[in-house]
Amino acid sequence: MRRAALLINENIWSENADTAKGRIEHERVHSRRIERRGTEIKIFECDVYSESLGVTGKCDCIEASAHDHGCRVPGIAFPVRLYPIEYKHGKARSEEEYELQLCAQAMCLEEMHQTSIHEGAVFYISSHKRIPVFFTHEMRSKVRETILAIESMRREFRVPPATYGAKCEKCSMQGLCMPKVKNSAKDYCRLLRAEASEV
């Protein structure tokens, strides 16, 4: 949540070797195009939105497979079942943030196309592994809670305090986030003021 706040409220971003590699690996995915193989279609870089959730975004890839009880998508002549895929850099692993991002995309697609999507996948480019993600009721509730929390943080222009963890070591934002610094800026200013008054 702090990373999101630094991006949204402070407009702070920093790139390192890992994020640069991930960006380069994403370049092929992030070109808007459609690939067709018979009744199997892949839609890349697809804009999605949800009025009920109040969010917009992009799907890295949507696999659309012919299905008698599927939905209708502009540009496809037959009904399809939608399967969103989020591309990520690095080793295959379970990351709640990635799963919530993918679930939010699925919820947008459901609203846009009046359909139901029960599953998607996170594809790890470096290791060429696809991890299936099932969109449970609990996960959908967590998506809604997260959206509300981010919106509240944005309105209040608030940045949550840092919590240092193992992920911080490879984070491109570590130098700007300073997760090991315990004092807030306000506390730091109070400390400086107290020290100055002693001189």
Residue frames as a rotation matrix with the C-alpha (Angstrom) as fourth column:
MET 1
0.570 0.822 0.000 0.00
0.822 -0.570 0.000 0.00
0.000 0.000 -1.000 0.00
ARG 2
0.364 -0.519 -0.774 2.92
0.194 -0.771 0.607 2.36
-0.911 -0.371 -0.180 0.76
ARG 3
-0.670 -0.635 0.385 4.36
0.470 0.038 0.882 1.79
-0.575 0.771 0.273 -2.72
ALA 4
-0.089 0.745 0.662 1.01
0.964 -0.104 0.247 2.73
0.252 0.660 -0.708 -4.26
ALA 5
0.753 0.387 -0.532 0.84
0.569 -0.789 0.232 5.85
-0.330 -0.477 -0.815 -2.09
LEU 6
-0.111 -0.877 -0.467 4.35
0.205 -0.480 0.853 6.94
-0.972 -0.001 0.233 -3.13
LEU 7
-0.736 -0.115 0.667 3.41
0.659 0.103 0.745 6.51
-0.154 0.988 0.000 -6.79
ILE 8
0.072 0.908 0.413 -0.03
0.908 -0.231 0.348 8.15
0.412 0.350 -0.841 -6.56
ASN 9
0.847 0.395 -0.355 0.40
0.527 -0.709 0.469 10.85
-0.066 -0.584 -0.809 -3.91
GLU 10
0.386 -0.791 -0.475 4.10
0.036 -0.502 0.864 11.65
-0.922 -0.350 -0.165 -4.14
ASN 11
0.964 0.019 -0.266 4.56
-0.265 -0.060 -0.963 10.91
-0.035 0.998 -0.052 -7.87
ILE 12
0.087 -0.971 0.225 7.76
-0.888 0.027 0.459 9.03
-0.452 -0.239 -0.860 -7.00
TRP 13
0.988 0.112 0.111 9.24
-0.056 0.908 -0.416 6.25
-0.147 0.404 0.903 -9.12
SER 14
0.106 -0.991 -0.083 12.70
-0.893 -0.132 0.429 4.75
-0.437 0.029 -0.899 -9.41
GLU 15
0.885 0.167 -0.435 13.99
-0.391 0.773 -0.499 2.06
0.253 0.612 0.749 -11.73
ASN 16
0.096 -0.883 0.460 16.64
-0.699 0.269 0.663 -0.57
-0.709 -0.385 -0.591 -11.04
ALA 17
-0.775 -0.499 -0.388 18.07
-0.621 0.489 0.612 -3.48
-0.116 0.715 -0.689 -13.05
ASP 18
-0.792 0.505 0.343 15.12
0.402 0.854 -0.330 -5.75
-0.459 -0.123 -0.880 -12.20
THR 19
0.188 0.918 -0.349 12.41
0.197 -0.384 -0.902 -3.25
-0.962 0.101 -0.253 -13.17
ALA 20
-0.083 -0.302 -0.950 14.34
-0.835 -0.499 0.232 -2.36
-0.544 0.812 -0.211 -16.36
LYS 21
-0.962 -0.274 -0.003 14.55
-0.241 0.840 0.486 -6.03
-0.130 0.468 -0.874 -17.33
GLY 22
-0.455 0.870 0.191 10.87
0.562 0.447 -0.696 -6.50
-0.691 -0.209 -0.692 -16.57
ARG 23
0.214 0.510 -0.833 9.98
-0.300 -0.778 -0.553 -3.46
-0.930 0.368 -0.014 -18.69
ILE 24
-0.484 -0.485 -0.728 11.97
-0.840 0.023 0.543 -4.79
-0.246 0.874 -0.418 -21.64
GLU 25
-0.963 0.149 0.223 10.38
0.170 0.982 0.078 -8.25
-0.207 0.113 -0.972 -21.31
HIS 26
-0.157 0.975 -0.154 6.95
0.443 -0.070 -0.894 -6.59
-0.883 -0.209 -0.421 -21.26
GLU 27
-0.478 -0.045 -0.877 7.55
-0.509 -0.799 0.319 -4.61
-0.716 0.599 0.359 -24.47
ARG 28
-0.967 0.140 -0.215 6.43
-0.106 0.544 0.832 -7.47
0.233 0.827 -0.511 -26.70
VAL 29
-0.500 0.821 -0.274 3.31
0.858 0.428 -0.283 -7.99
-0.115 -0.377 -0.919 -24.60
HIS 30
-0.014 0.492 -0.870 2.53
0.428 -0.784 -0.450 -4.28
-0.904 -0.379 -0.200 -24.41
SER 31
-0.920 -0.046 -0.388 1.88
-0.320 -0.481 0.816 -3.87
-0.224 0.876 0.428 -28.11
ARG 32
-0.093 0.988 0.121 -1.81
-0.528 0.054 -0.847 -3.77
-0.844 -0.143 0.517 -28.92
ARG 33
-0.597 -0.091 -0.797 -2.59
-0.771 0.339 0.539 -6.65
0.221 0.937 -0.272 -31.25
ILE 34
0.426 0.731 0.533 -4.76
-0.740 0.621 -0.260 -9.72
-0.521 -0.283 0.805 -31.80
GLU 35
-0.728 -0.626 -0.280 -3.42
-0.683 0.627 0.375 -13.18
-0.060 0.464 -0.884 -32.63
ARG 36
0.365 0.925 0.103 -5.82
-0.875 0.378 -0.303 -15.74
-0.319 0.021 0.948 -34.10
ARG 37
-0.865 -0.466 -0.188 -5.40
-0.502 0.821 0.274 -19.50
0.026 0.331 -0.943 -34.40
GLY 38
-0.635 0.723 -0.273 -8.77
0.449 0.632 0.631 -20.85
0.629 0.279 -0.726 -35.52
THR 39
0.452 0.876 0.166 -11.20
0.265 -0.310 0.913 -20.36
0.852 -0.369 -0.372 -32.65
GLU 40
0.385 -0.426 -0.819 -8.40
0.897 -0.034 0.440 -19.52
-0.215 -0.904 0.369 -30.19
ILE 41
0.460 -0.136 0.877 -7.75
0.380 -0.863 -0.334 -15.78
0.802 0.487 -0.345 -29.97
LYS 42
-0.047 -0.518 -0.854 -5.24
0.982 -0.180 0.055 -13.79
-0.182 -0.836 0.517 -27.91
ILE 43
0.669 0.285 0.686 -5.91
0.396 -0.918 -0.004 -10.10
0.629 0.275 -0.727 -27.32
PHE 44
-0.160 -0.838 -0.522 -2.89
0.975 -0.051 -0.217 -8.14
0.155 -0.544 0.825 -26.07
GLU 45
-0.938 -0.291 -0.189 -2.81
0.333 -0.908 -0.255 -4.77
-0.097 -0.302 0.948 -24.28
CYS 46
-0.286 0.933 0.218 -6.57
0.605 0.000 0.796 -4.57
0.743 0.359 -0.565 -23.80
ASP 47
-0.798 0.088 0.597 -8.14
-0.398 -0.819 -0.412 -1.59
0.453 -0.566 0.689 -22.01
VAL 48
-0.293 0.731 -0.617 -10.56
0.710 0.598 0.371 -2.55
0.640 -0.329 -0.694 -19.22
TYR 49
-0.784 0.100 0.613 -12.78
-0.392 -0.845 -0.363 -0.57
0.482 -0.525 0.702 -16.88
SER 50
-0.381 0.740 -0.555 -15.49
0.830 0.538 0.147 -0.95
0.408 -0.404 -0.819 -14.26
GLU 51
-0.237 0.400 0.885 -17.95
-0.186 -0.913 0.363 1.80
0.954 -0.078 0.290 -13.41
SER 52
0.780 0.602 -0.173 -19.10
0.023 0.249 0.968 -0.04
0.626 -0.759 0.181 -10.28
LEU 53
0.464 -0.696 -0.548 -15.53
0.885 0.332 0.327 -0.37
-0.046 -0.636 0.770 -8.96
GLY 54
0.963 -0.075 -0.258 -14.42
-0.077 -0.997 0.001 3.02
-0.258 0.019 -0.966 -10.29
VAL 55
0.078 -0.991 0.108 -11.24
-0.135 0.097 0.986 1.68
-0.988 -0.091 -0.126 -11.90
THR 56
0.905 0.032 -0.424 -9.59
-0.426 0.090 -0.900 1.47
0.010 0.995 0.095 -15.31
GLY 57
0.143 -0.909 0.392 -6.57
-0.437 0.297 0.849 -0.52
-0.888 -0.293 -0.355 -16.42
LYS 58
0.185 -0.163 -0.969 -5.03
-0.956 0.199 -0.216 -2.77
0.228 0.966 -0.119 -19.01
CYS 59
0.774 -0.004 0.633 -4.88
-0.170 0.962 0.214 -6.54
-0.610 -0.273 0.744 -19.39
ASP 60
-0.313 -0.934 -0.173 -1.55
-0.586 0.047 0.809 -7.81
-0.748 0.354 -0.561 -20.66
CYS 61
-0.873 0.047 -0.486 -3.33
-0.388 0.538 0.748 -10.64
0.296 0.842 -0.452 -22.48
ILE 62
-0.059 0.878 0.476 -6.82
-0.739 0.282 -0.612 -12.11
-0.671 -0.387 0.632 -22.73
GLU 63
-0.990 -0.137 0.019 -7.26
-0.095 0.775 0.625 -15.59
-0.101 0.617 -0.781 -24.17
ALA 64
-0.131 0.983 -0.128 -10.66
-0.845 -0.178 -0.504 -15.83
-0.518 0.042 0.854 -25.85
SER 65
-0.970 -0.190 0.151 -11.76
-0.114 0.906 0.407 -19.39
-0.214 0.378 -0.901 -26.65
ALA 66
-0.485 0.828 -0.280 -14.89
-0.541 -0.033 0.840 -20.37
0.687 0.559 0.464 -28.55
HIS 67
-0.966 0.249 -0.066 -17.60
0.200 0.563 -0.802 -21.42
-0.162 -0.788 -0.593 -26.11
ASP 68
-0.473 0.850 0.231 -21.30
0.621 0.136 0.772 -22.01
0.625 0.508 -0.593 -26.76
HIS 69
0.572 0.710 -0.410 -22.28
0.779 -0.314 0.543 -20.22
0.257 -0.630 -0.733 -23.54
GLY 70
-0.428 -0.845 -0.320 -19.63
0.888 -0.459 0.023 -17.52
-0.167 -0.274 0.947 -23.78
CYS 71
0.264 0.455 -0.851 -19.95
0.325 -0.872 -0.366 -13.78
-0.908 -0.180 -0.378 -24.21
ARG 72
0.656 -0.004 0.755 -19.82
0.742 -0.183 -0.645 -11.57
0.141 0.983 -0.117 -27.28
VAL 73
0.074 -0.727 -0.683 -16.71
0.427 -0.596 0.680 -9.44
-0.901 -0.342 0.267 -27.80
PRO 74
0.786 0.228 -0.574 -16.46
-0.335 -0.624 -0.706 -6.79
-0.519 0.747 -0.415 -30.56
GLY 75
0.092 -0.763 -0.640 -14.42
-0.995 -0.097 -0.027 -8.06
-0.042 0.639 -0.768 -33.50
ILE 76
-0.914 -0.315 0.255 -14.99
-0.320 0.947 0.022 -11.75
-0.248 -0.061 -0.967 -32.73
ALA 77
-0.498 0.739 -0.454 -17.73
-0.705 -0.040 0.708 -13.46
0.505 0.673 0.540 -34.73
PHE 78
0.085 0.500 -0.862 -18.53
0.167 0.845 0.508 -16.20
0.982 -0.187 -0.011 -32.20
PRO 79
0.836 0.252 0.488 -19.18
-0.410 -0.304 0.860 -16.37
0.365 -0.919 -0.151 -28.44
VAL 80
-0.008 -0.941 -0.339 -16.05
-0.006 0.339 -0.941 -16.81
1.000 -0.005 -0.008 -26.30
ARG 81
0.850 0.046 -0.525 -14.90
0.514 0.147 0.845 -17.65
0.116 -0.988 0.101 -22.80
LEU 82
0.582 -0.627 0.518 -12.42
-0.337 -0.766 -0.548 -15.07
0.740 0.145 -0.657 -21.47
TYR 83
0.736 -0.477 -0.480 -9.23
0.676 0.560 0.480 -15.98
0.040 -0.678 0.734 -19.61
PRO 84
0.876 -0.399 0.272 -7.10
-0.355 -0.914 -0.197 -13.01
0.327 0.076 -0.942 -18.47
ILE 85
0.538 -0.790 -0.294 -3.32
0.820 0.571 -0.034 -13.40
0.194 -0.223 0.955 -18.12
GLU 86
0.948 -0.319 0.023 -0.99
-0.308 -0.893 0.327 -11.04
-0.084 -0.317 -0.945 -16.26
TYR 87
0.559 -0.820 -0.122 2.68
0.438 0.416 -0.797 -11.11
0.704 0.392 0.592 -17.32
LYS 88
0.939 -0.302 0.163 5.32
-0.301 -0.495 0.815 -10.71
-0.166 -0.815 -0.556 -14.61
HIS 89
0.301 -0.931 -0.207 9.11
-0.525 0.020 -0.851 -10.68
0.796 0.365 -0.483 -14.42
GLY 90
-0.295 -0.562 0.772 11.19
-0.952 0.110 -0.284 -12.98
0.075 -0.820 -0.568 -12.21
LYS 91
-0.969 -0.131 -0.211 10.78
-0.108 0.987 -0.118 -16.42
0.224 -0.092 -0.970 -10.72
ALA 92
-0.123 0.972 -0.203 7.36
-0.064 0.196 0.979 -18.04
0.990 0.133 0.038 -10.47
ARG 93
-0.939 -0.137 -0.315 5.92
0.304 0.096 -0.948 -17.42
0.160 -0.986 -0.049 -7.01
SER 94
0.052 0.992 -0.112 2.65
0.917 -0.003 0.399 -16.78
0.395 -0.123 -0.910 -5.23
GLU 95
-0.947 -0.315 -0.062 2.10
0.318 -0.896 -0.310 -13.01
0.042 -0.313 0.949 -4.82
GLU 96
-0.190 0.946 -0.261 -1.21
0.810 0.001 -0.586 -11.77
-0.555 -0.323 -0.767 -3.43
GLU 97
-0.172 0.096 -0.980 -0.76
-0.200 -0.978 -0.061 -8.37
-0.965 0.185 0.187 -5.10
TYR 98
-0.897 -0.197 -0.396 -0.47
-0.422 0.114 0.899 -10.00
-0.132 0.974 -0.185 -8.54
GLU 99
-0.762 0.648 0.013 -3.51
0.644 0.755 0.121 -12.19
0.069 0.100 -0.993 -7.89
LEU 100
-0.059 0.746 -0.664 -5.60
0.563 -0.524 -0.639 -9.21
-0.824 -0.411 -0.389 -6.77
GLN 101
-0.471 -0.189 -0.862 -4.52
-0.497 -0.750 0.436 -7.23
-0.729 0.634 0.260 -9.85
LEU 102
-0.983 0.073 -0.169 -5.57
-0.097 0.575 0.812 -10.11
0.157 0.815 -0.558 -12.10
CYS 103
-0.488 0.852 -0.189 -8.87
0.845 0.407 -0.347 -10.56
-0.219 -0.330 -0.918 -10.25
ALA 104
-0.143 0.402 -0.904 -9.64
0.073 -0.907 -0.415 -6.83
-0.987 -0.125 0.101 -10.65
GLN 105
-0.769 -0.175 -0.614 -9.05
-0.576 -0.224 0.786 -7.18
-0.275 0.959 0.071 -14.40
ALA 106
-0.882 0.467 -0.064 -11.43
0.409 0.824 0.392 -10.15
0.236 0.319 -0.918 -14.51
MET 107
-0.262 0.810 -0.525 -14.08
0.723 -0.196 -0.663 -8.19
-0.640 -0.553 -0.534 -12.60
CYS 108
-0.368 0.065 -0.927 -13.77
-0.431 -0.896 0.108 -5.36
-0.824 0.440 0.358 -15.13
LEU 109
-0.923 -0.030 -0.385 -14.14
-0.367 0.375 0.851 -7.80
0.118 0.927 -0.357 -18.04
GLU 110
-0.689 0.718 -0.094 -17.19
0.715 0.655 -0.244 -9.39
-0.114 -0.235 -0.965 -16.41
GLU 111
-0.074 0.666 -0.742 -18.88
0.327 -0.687 -0.649 -6.00
-0.942 -0.291 -0.166 -16.16
MET 112
-0.500 -0.214 -0.839 -17.86
-0.596 -0.617 0.513 -4.93
-0.628 0.757 0.181 -19.67
HIS 113
-0.741 0.077 -0.667 -19.05
-0.565 0.465 0.681 -8.13
0.363 0.882 -0.301 -21.38
GLN 114
0.168 0.888 0.428 -21.80
-0.986 0.153 0.070 -9.35
-0.003 -0.433 0.901 -19.02
THR 115
0.349 -0.156 -0.924 -20.04
-0.236 0.940 -0.247 -12.64
0.907 0.304 0.291 -18.37
SER 116
0.904 -0.140 0.403 -18.52
-0.371 0.210 0.905 -14.72
-0.211 -0.968 0.138 -15.58
ILE 117
0.293 -0.886 -0.361 -14.79
-0.386 0.236 -0.892 -15.40
0.875 0.400 -0.273 -15.29
HIS 118
0.983 0.179 0.049 -13.71
-0.128 0.458 0.880 -17.95
0.135 -0.871 0.473 -12.70
GLU 119
0.530 -0.841 0.109 -10.03
0.545 0.436 0.716 -18.29
-0.650 -0.320 0.690 -13.48
GLY 120
0.901 -0.415 -0.124 -7.03
-0.366 -0.578 -0.729 -16.53
0.231 0.703 -0.673 -14.97
ALA 121
0.664 -0.726 -0.179 -3.26
0.747 0.655 0.114 -16.90
0.035 -0.209 0.977 -14.74
VAL 122
0.724 -0.622 -0.299 -0.05
-0.498 -0.771 0.397 -15.09
-0.477 -0.139 -0.868 -13.88
PHE 123
0.873 -0.460 0.162 2.65
0.444 0.612 -0.655 -15.87
0.202 0.643 0.738 -16.44
TYR 124
0.590 -0.756 -0.283 6.27
-0.097 -0.414 0.905 -15.47
-0.801 -0.507 -0.318 -15.35
ILE 125
0.888 -0.164 -0.429 8.23
-0.456 -0.208 -0.865 -14.44
0.052 0.964 -0.260 -18.42
SER 126
0.003 -0.999 0.050 11.73
-0.997 -0.007 -0.079 -15.38
0.080 -0.050 -0.996 -17.19
SER 127
-0.649 -0.264 0.713 10.81
-0.482 0.868 -0.116 -18.89
-0.589 -0.419 -0.691 -16.04
HIS 128
-0.650 0.464 -0.601 8.08
-0.590 0.190 0.785 -19.46
0.478 0.865 0.151 -18.68
LYS 129
-0.849 0.395 -0.351 5.66
0.517 0.759 -0.396 -20.69
0.111 -0.518 -0.848 -16.01
ARG 130
-0.405 0.820 0.405 1.95
-0.356 -0.549 0.757 -20.03
0.843 0.162 0.514 -15.80
ILE 131
-0.973 0.118 -0.199 0.36
0.229 0.359 -0.905 -20.05
-0.035 -0.926 -0.376 -12.35
PRO 132
-0.305 0.932 0.196 -3.45
0.468 -0.033 0.883 -20.41
0.830 0.361 -0.426 -12.38
VAL 133
-0.994 0.099 0.054 -5.45
-0.101 -0.571 -0.815 -18.05
-0.049 -0.815 0.577 -10.17
PHE 134
-0.415 0.905 -0.093 -9.02
0.771 0.404 0.492 -18.83
0.483 0.133 -0.865 -9.10
PHE 135
-0.733 0.176 0.657 -11.24
-0.230 -0.973 0.005 -15.82
0.641 -0.148 0.753 -8.45
THR 136
-0.518 0.496 -0.696 -12.91
0.795 0.579 -0.179 -16.76
0.314 -0.647 -0.695 -5.19
HIS 137
0.574 0.787 0.227 -15.55
0.556 -0.578 0.597 -14.75
0.601 -0.216 -0.769 -3.34
GLU 138
0.631 -0.401 -0.664 -12.92
0.601 -0.287 0.745 -13.85
-0.490 -0.870 0.060 -0.73
MET 139
-0.465 -0.858 0.221 -10.49
0.794 -0.293 0.532 -12.59
-0.392 0.422 0.817 -3.37
ARG 140
-0.193 0.490 0.850 -13.18
0.685 -0.553 0.475 -10.46
0.702 0.674 -0.229 -5.00
SER 141
0.835 0.480 -0.270 -14.03
0.509 -0.487 0.709 -8.94
0.209 -0.730 -0.651 -1.60
LYS 142
0.207 -0.854 -0.477 -10.32
0.685 -0.222 0.694 -8.19
-0.699 -0.470 0.539 -1.03
VAL 143
-0.518 -0.324 0.792 -10.18
0.831 -0.409 0.377 -6.44
0.202 0.853 0.481 -4.43
ARG 144
0.366 0.754 0.545 -13.08
0.508 -0.653 0.562 -4.17
0.779 0.071 -0.622 -3.42
GLU 145
0.830 -0.103 -0.548 -11.52
0.505 -0.278 0.817 -3.47
-0.237 -0.955 -0.179 -0.01
THR 146
-0.168 -0.986 -0.010 -8.15
0.830 -0.147 0.538 -2.64
-0.532 0.083 0.843 -1.61
ILE 147
-0.324 0.133 0.937 -9.73
0.741 -0.580 0.338 -0.26
0.588 0.804 0.089 -4.13
LEU 148
0.742 0.655 0.146 -11.59
0.383 -0.592 0.709 1.55
0.550 -0.470 -0.690 -1.33
ALA 149
0.600 -0.588 -0.543 -8.40
0.606 -0.108 0.788 1.75
-0.522 -0.802 0.291 0.78
ILE 150
-0.449 -0.789 0.419 -6.38
0.873 -0.289 0.392 3.19
-0.188 0.542 0.819 -2.12
GLU 151
-0.008 0.541 0.841 -9.11
0.594 -0.674 0.439 5.71
0.804 0.503 -0.316 -2.93
SER 152
0.899 0.320 -0.298 -9.27
0.414 -0.403 0.816 6.79
0.141 -0.857 -0.495 0.72
MET 153
0.176 -0.939 -0.296 -5.48
0.751 -0.067 0.657 7.15
-0.637 -0.338 0.693 0.81
ARG 154
-0.471 -0.323 0.821 -5.57
0.843 -0.438 0.312 9.20
0.259 0.839 0.478 -2.39
ARG 155
0.415 0.739 0.531 -8.32
0.481 -0.673 0.562 11.54
0.772 0.022 -0.635 -1.13
GLU 156
0.957 -0.045 -0.286 -6.55
0.256 -0.334 0.907 12.09
-0.137 -0.941 -0.308 2.18
PHE 157
0.605 -0.795 0.054 -3.18
-0.364 -0.336 -0.869 12.47
0.708 0.506 -0.492 0.44
ARG 158
0.637 -0.271 0.721 -1.82
-0.688 0.221 0.691 9.99
-0.347 -0.937 -0.046 2.99
VAL 159
0.123 -0.661 -0.740 1.30
-0.564 0.567 -0.600 7.80
0.817 0.491 -0.303 2.77
PRO 160
0.957 0.275 -0.094 1.22
-0.093 0.598 0.796 4.79
0.276 -0.753 0.597 5.13
PRO 161
0.409 -0.850 0.330 4.30
-0.814 -0.177 0.554 4.20
-0.412 -0.495 -0.764 7.29
ALA 162
0.064 -0.497 -0.865 6.96
-0.764 0.533 -0.363 1.83
0.642 0.685 -0.346 5.96
THR 163
0.720 0.046 0.693 7.20
-0.507 0.716 0.479 -1.75
-0.474 -0.696 0.539 7.15
TYR 164
-0.132 -0.874 -0.467 10.58
-0.991 0.101 0.091 -3.26
-0.032 0.475 -0.879 6.38
GLY 165
0.658 0.316 0.684 10.60
-0.310 0.941 -0.136 -6.80
-0.686 -0.123 0.717 4.98
ALA 166
-0.092 -0.743 0.663 12.55
0.384 0.588 0.712 -9.17
-0.919 0.320 0.231 2.75
LYS 167
0.455 0.358 0.816 10.94
0.880 -0.041 -0.473 -7.69
-0.135 0.933 -0.334 -0.39
CYS 168
0.913 -0.069 -0.402 12.48
-0.023 -0.993 0.119 -4.30
-0.408 -0.099 -0.908 0.39
GLU 169
0.088 -0.991 0.101 15.99
0.131 0.112 0.985 -5.53
-0.987 -0.073 0.140 -0.50
LYS 170
-0.610 -0.331 0.720 15.27
0.691 0.221 0.688 -5.77
-0.387 0.917 0.094 -4.24
CYS 171
0.471 0.882 -0.008 12.68
0.792 -0.427 -0.435 -2.99
-0.387 0.199 -0.900 -4.44
SER 172
-0.168 -0.518 0.839 13.57
0.850 -0.507 -0.143 -0.19
0.499 0.689 0.525 -6.87
MET 173
0.440 0.474 0.762 11.93
0.079 -0.866 0.494 2.30
0.895 -0.157 -0.418 -4.50
GLN 174
0.439 -0.226 -0.870 14.02
0.858 0.393 0.330 1.43
0.268 -0.891 0.367 -1.43
GLY 175
-0.610 -0.790 -0.052 16.17
0.778 -0.586 -0.226 4.57
0.148 -0.178 0.973 -1.59
LEU 176
-0.645 0.457 0.612 13.09
-0.189 -0.872 0.452 6.80
0.740 0.176 0.649 -1.79
CYS 177
0.427 0.859 -0.283 10.84
0.016 0.306 0.952 4.84
0.904 -0.411 0.117 0.54
MET 178
-0.476 -0.763 0.436 13.56
-0.517 -0.158 -0.841 4.42
0.711 -0.627 -0.320 3.21
PRO 179
0.432 0.792 -0.431 11.78
-0.142 0.532 0.835 1.53
0.891 -0.299 0.342 4.99
LYS 180
-0.009 -0.508 -0.862 14.45
0.815 0.495 -0.300 1.28
0.579 -0.705 0.410 7.71
VAL 181
-0.815 -0.235 0.530 13.98
-0.025 -0.899 -0.437 4.89
0.580 -0.370 0.726 8.81
LYS 182
-0.516 0.606 -0.605 11.82
0.845 0.476 -0.244 4.73
0.140 -0.637 -0.758 11.90
ASN 183
-0.477 0.311 -0.822 11.04
0.348 -0.792 -0.502 8.43
-0.807 -0.525 0.270 12.40
SER 184
0.439 0.650 0.620 8.45
0.888 -0.205 -0.412 10.20
-0.141 0.732 -0.667 10.30
ALA 185
-0.236 -0.499 0.834 9.38
0.638 -0.727 -0.254 13.54
0.733 0.472 0.490 8.72
LYS 186
0.554 0.536 0.637 7.35
-0.133 -0.699 0.703 15.28
0.822 -0.474 -0.316 11.43
ASP 187
0.940 -0.245 -0.237 9.25
0.314 0.350 0.883 13.48
-0.133 -0.904 0.406 14.19
TYR 188
0.096 -0.962 0.257 12.53
0.990 0.064 -0.127 14.21
0.106 0.267 0.958 12.44
CYS 189
-0.031 -0.035 0.999 11.72
0.270 -0.963 -0.025 17.94
0.962 0.269 0.039 12.28
ARG 190
0.895 0.375 0.242 10.80
-0.147 -0.265 0.953 17.92
0.421 -0.888 -0.182 15.98
LEU 191
0.662 -0.716 -0.221 14.15
0.713 0.511 0.481 16.29
-0.231 -0.476 0.849 16.74
LEU 192
-0.166 -0.724 0.670 16.03
0.839 -0.461 -0.290 18.92
0.518 0.514 0.684 14.70
ARG 193
0.330 0.399 0.856 14.11
-0.045 -0.899 0.436 21.71
0.943 -0.183 -0.278 16.44
ALA 194
0.994 0.054 -0.096 14.93
0.087 0.162 0.983 20.27
0.069 -0.985 0.156 19.86
GLU 195
0.302 -0.953 -0.008 18.59
0.945 0.298 0.136 19.91
-0.127 -0.048 0.991 19.00
ALA 196
-0.144 -0.313 0.939 18.70
0.582 -0.794 -0.176 23.49
0.800 0.521 0.297 17.63
SER 197
0.661 0.488 0.570 17.14
-0.143 -0.664 0.734 24.89
0.737 -0.566 -0.369 20.80
GLU 198
0.865 -0.387 -0.320 19.84
0.473 0.413 0.778 23.24
-0.169 -0.824 0.540 22.91
VAL 199
0.033 -0.911 0.411 22.66
0.936 -0.116 -0.332 25.06
0.350 0.396 0.849 21.06
